[in-house]
Amino acid sequence: MPDMSAHLALTQLVPFAAEELDKNKVTPGVLGFVVFAVLALAVWFLMKSMNRHMGKVSFEEAPDPTATPSPTPSPK
């Protein structure tokens, strides 16, 4: 039953970890906000650029001028 002893050890250590945790010190802070804001702006500009480029794409396929037309079978 090694799983049971590991579980008991973890349940004994959890209260100690909770006492050491200071909720005022565990925050992303200003740097975390700045990084998140920069990433959000980068994604916004990339999406805007993608929409602009997708608007220029023509989805109608042009026929290949080098291809020889295949003869159409005549109905019987």
C-alpha positions in Angstrom: 0.0 0.0 0.0 2.6 2.6 -1.0 -0.1 4.8 -2.5 -1.8 5.2 0.9 1.4 6.4 2.6 2.1 8.9 -0.1 -1.5 10.2 0.1 -1.1 10.6 3.9 2.2 12.4 3.5 0.7 14.9 1.1 -2.3 15.5 3.3 0.0 16.3 6.1 2.1 18.8 4.0 -0.8 20.7 2.5 -1.6 22.7 5.6 2.0 23.8 5.9 2.1 25.0 2.3 -1.1 27.0 2.9 0.4 28.7 5.9 3.5 29.8 3.9 1.4 31.1 1.0 1.0 34.9 1.2 -1.9 35.9 -1.2 -0.5 39.4 -1.4 2.7 38.3 -2.9 1.4 35.8 -5.4 0.1 38.1 -8.2 1.1 38.6 -11.8 1.7 42.2 -11.1 2.3 45.0 -13.6 4.7 43.0 -15.7 2.1 40.3 -16.1 -0.5 42.8 -17.2 1.9 44.5 -19.7 2.9 41.1 -21.2 -0.8 40.1 -21.5 -1.8 43.4 -23.1 1.1 43.2 -25.6 0.1 39.7 -26.6 -3.6 40.7 -26.9 -2.6 43.7 -29.2 -0.4 41.5 -31.3 -3.2 39.0 -31.8 -5.6 41.8 -32.7 -3.2 43.2 -35.3 -2.5 39.7 -36.7 -6.3 39.0 -37.1 -6.8 42.4 -38.7 -4.0 41.7 -41.2 -5.3 38.2 -41.9 -8.8 39.6 -42.6 -7.3 42.2 -45.0 -5.3 39.5 -46.8 -8.2 37.0 -47.0 -10.3 39.8 -48.6 -7.8 40.0 -51.5 -8.0 36.2 -52.2 -10.0 35.2 -55.2 -11.6 31.9 -54.7 -12.6 31.3 -58.3 -10.3 28.9 -60.0 -9.0 30.1 -63.4 -8.7 27.5 -66.1 -5.2 26.3 -66.9 -4.3 27.7 -70.3 -1.7 24.9 -70.9 -4.1 22.1 -70.3 -5.8 20.5 -73.3 -9.5 20.2 -73.0 -10.8 16.7 -72.7 -13.3 15.6 -75.3 -16.8 15.5 -73.9 -18.5 12.1 -74.4 -21.5 12.3 -76.8 -24.8 11.1 -75.4 -26.0 7.9 -76.9 
